[in-house]
Amino acid sequence: MPDHDIEMITSEQLHAALRKSQKHFIILDCRSSHEYTESHIRTAVNFSIPSIMLRRFAAGKIDITSTIKCRDLKERILSCYKESTFVLYNNSNEPVGDGGGREDLALLTGGGCSGLISTVGSTTATAGGNDTTINVLHRKLKQDGCRVVCLEGKLQL
């Protein structure tokens, strides 16, 4: 089970912070690549990876940059890894470690890097439990000393 000190951010807080400076935030959409394609936060990047790669990432056999195919994002993460705030969100919009489902987020579609890795023909972990993408990502980023927040509530832009 992830540590209990999960920091949450509301959509209003995120919106205000992004208006001040987008460069301090790396927003990772932990939903499937299909859901990401349909709608997402404008500056978010999809972190939907095959389950085998997720297990390798969780076990520490690969690092986060090994999962990234977008060169701009890879450079951004490498240049300010511990200085940035990682904002994580998924479809259930539950805090990390919980399994229930709430309403989907109301999101905007935007440009930028479209994703981290191709997921055609692969599956990602399902909601609920410590092996979900958002749980693994939260745990690994916290272990690396990064600031991580999870989005709560509906996104109002």
Residue pairs with C-beta under 8 A, 6 or more apart in sequence:
1 97
1 130
2 96
2 97
2 130
2 135
2 138
2 139
2 142
3 139
3 142
6 95
6 96
6 97
6 138
6 150
7 147
7 148
7 149
7 150
8 95
8 149
8 150
8 151
8 152
9 17
9 87
9 149
9 150
9 151
9 152
10 151
10 152
10 153
11 105
11 151
11 153
11 154
11 155
11 156
11 157
12 156
14 25
14 87
14 151
14 155
15 155
15 156
15 157
17 24
17 25
18 25
18 43
22 43
23 80
24 83
24 84
24 85
25 43
25 84
25 85
25 86
25 87
26 45
26 73
26 76
26 77
26 84
26 85
26 86
26 87
27 41
27 43
27 44
27 45
27 86
27 87
27 89
28 44
28 45
28 46
28 47
28 86
28 87
28 88
28 89
28 137
29 35
29 36
29 40
29 41
29 44
29 45
29 46
29 47
29 48
29 89
29 90
30 47
30 48
30 88
30 89
30 90
30 132
30 133
30 134
30 137
31 40
31 46
31 48
31 89
31 90
31 91
32 48
32 91
32 119
32 124
33 46
33 48
33 115
33 118
33 119
35 91
36 44
36 46
36 48
36 114
36 115
37 114
38 109
39 107
39 108
39 109
40 46
40 107
40 108
40 109
40 110
41 89
41 107
41 108
41 110
41 155
42 108
42 109
42 110
42 111
42 112
43 110
43 112
44 89
44 110
45 70
45 73
45 112
45 113
45 115
45 116
46 114
46 115
46 116
47 67
47 116
47 133
47 137
48 115
48 116
48 117
48 119
48 124
48 133
49 57
49 67
49 116
49 117
49 119
49 122
49 124
49 133
50 117
50 119
50 122
50 123
50 124
51 122
51 123
51 124
51 125
52 122
53 62
53 67
53 117
54 124
54 125
54 131
54 133
54 136
55 131
56 62
57 63
57 64
57 66
57 67
57 136
57 140
58 131
58 136
58 139
58 140
60 140
64 77
64 137
64 140
64 141
65 74
65 77
65 78
67 116
67 117
68 74
68 77
68 116
68 117
69 115
69 116
69 117
69 118
70 113
70 114
70 115
70 116
72 112
72 113
73 113
73 116
76 84
77 84
81 144
81 146
82 144
82 145
82 146
84 146
84 147
85 147
85 148
85 149
86 137
86 141
86 146
86 147
86 148
86 149
87 149
87 150
87 151
88 96
88 134
88 137
88 138
88 148
88 149
88 150
88 151
89 105
89 134
89 150
89 151
90 127
90 132
90 133
90 134
91 101
91 104
91 105
91 127
92 98
92 99
92 100
92 101
92 102
92 127
93 101
93 102
93 103
93 104
93 105
93 151
93 152
93 153
94 100
94 101
94 102
94 127
95 150
95 152
96 134
96 135
96 138
96 150
97 130
97 135
98 128
99 127
99 128
99 129
100 128
101 127
103 154
105 151
105 154
105 155
106 154
106 155
106 156
107 155
108 155
108 157
124 132
124 133
125 131
125 132
125 133
125 136
126 132
129 135
130 136
130 139
134 150
138 148
138 150
141 148
142 148
